[in-house]
Amino acid sequence: MAGRYSVYSEYKDSGEKWIGKVPEHWNVQRLGQFFEERREKVSDKDYAPLSVTMNGIVPQLETAAKTDAGDNRELVLRNDFVINSRSDRKGSSGVSMLDGSVSLISIVMKPRNIVPSYVHHLLRSYPFQEEFYRYGKGIVADLWSTNASEMKNIKLPIPSQREQEQIANFLDHETTKIDTLIAKQQQLIKLLKEKRQAVISHAVTKGLNPDAPMKDSGVEWLGEVPEHWKVVKGGYIGRLFGSESIQEDQVVDEGILPFIKVSSLTPNGFEVKEFNWFVSEVKAPFCQPEKDYIVFPKRGAAIFTNKVNVINKRSLIDPNLMGWKINGSALTEYVAHLLKTRGLADIADVSTVPQINNKHIAPEKFPVPPKIEQKEIIQYITREISKFDKLIARSELAIELIQERRTALISAAVTGKIDVRNWKP
């Protein structure tokens, strides 16, 4: 990191492992000398609820867990630093730009004689976050909590306030540029995924021959299909089944017969995650194991994930899943692509609790080309998916490397490993 930036002429040992050496003129002082804990209890009716996230302090997210503790929250004022005390929320912190209230599992600190924008970068830096949770206590490692009194004992690298402002300005500028790069890569990934699905959808509904004569399918979501294709109901393509009699206490970590849970399903591709759960056939005598079938969620919010997988092993499925055993008229993988293209949410009854059952799939119409054409379409899709997945993986790696650089840059600046006193935007 220092290669691109100058370093200070003289350093001294900070005495703290997480800080390392600091510039000679910097101080190393306890956090408690610069922060006062704010412990005022308020209601979210008077102070809008805020969420403490990896991206800082924001208005309460819609996905945040709601409790009945609306009148028992902690006050947060602008420029306060807030951090989630639990180790399973590591990195959730930031200086708030808003007045509001947060859950009692957060620690609220009022800065004094220290620049808030410098605080935002210093106390969100990776080394500090690790040090903060090292002070935690608990029985289970991923649920340790650090309290305010322990937090106040952590030592911080403290330059002059003028230098704090310069470091904060430098990091604001550089991280904004980095975040823009990350956002562009994320947008590229989104577009690649959309394009990948569009290629799949076109192949399974229009075929590979652009000159093929077309006909009206009579189905709104399909439109025109090749003239020689059949359009048939789902009930004629295969048999739908479930495993309603399986109980949770019948599922074990080791066994002979794999058991597919909702959490086993994956959104990309058709392969499920590793087979981690099993059911003894003795414990499930009334369930008929199946193999070479399509599986997907049949109730609840999981329907909106549009996870459609293909199971090649003899296995049983969770009562919240539905299986579709395809008959000889079509290839299982081809129908799986069709189902994913159609979209589970578009088939499901979402008037109350989202659900899919036989009455939704059986009358649904799907295009079925000759089997030889189905094989060609599957081969084409496999090749195209491979191309898109390589491009997506390349962008994901780029994001990972950019984020690593972001983390390293912040750590280097707030601990004095690089000198940005003469930096100008």
URGI-V103373 format. One record per run of one state. SS is the DSSP state (~ for helix, > for strand, _ for the rest). FROM is the first residue (numbers start at 1). TO is the last residue. If there is no record, write none. Layout:
SS|FROM|TO  SS|FROM|TO
This chain:
_|1|10  >|11|13  _|14|20  >|21|23  _|24|26  >|27|30  ~|31|33  _|34|34  >|35|37  _|38|40  >|41|42  _|43|48  >|49|53  _|54|55  >|56|59  _|60|72  >|73|76  _|77|80  >|81|84  _|85|85  >|86|86  ~|87|89  _|90|92  >|93|95  _|96|99  >|100|102  _|103|105  >|106|111  _|112|115  ~|116|122  _|123|125  ~|126|134  _|135|136  >|137|137  _|138|140  ~|141|143  _|144|144  >|145|145  _|146|147  ~|148|151  _|152|154  >|155|158  _|159|160  ~|161|206  _|207|213  >|214|216  _|217|223  >|224|226  _|227|229  >|230|233  ~|234|237  >|238|241  _|242|247  ~|248|250  >|251|252  _|253|256  >|257|260  _|261|261  ~|262|264  _|265|277  >|278|279  _|280|289  >|290|290  _|291|292  >|293|297  _|298|298  >|299|299  _|300|300  ~|301|305  _|306|307  >|308|311  _|312|314  >|315|317  _|318|320  >|321|326  _|327|331  ~|332|342  _|343|343  ~|344|347  _|348|348  >|349|349  _|350|354  >|355|355  _|356|357  ~|358|361  _|362|364  >|365|368  _|369|370  ~|371|414  _|415|425
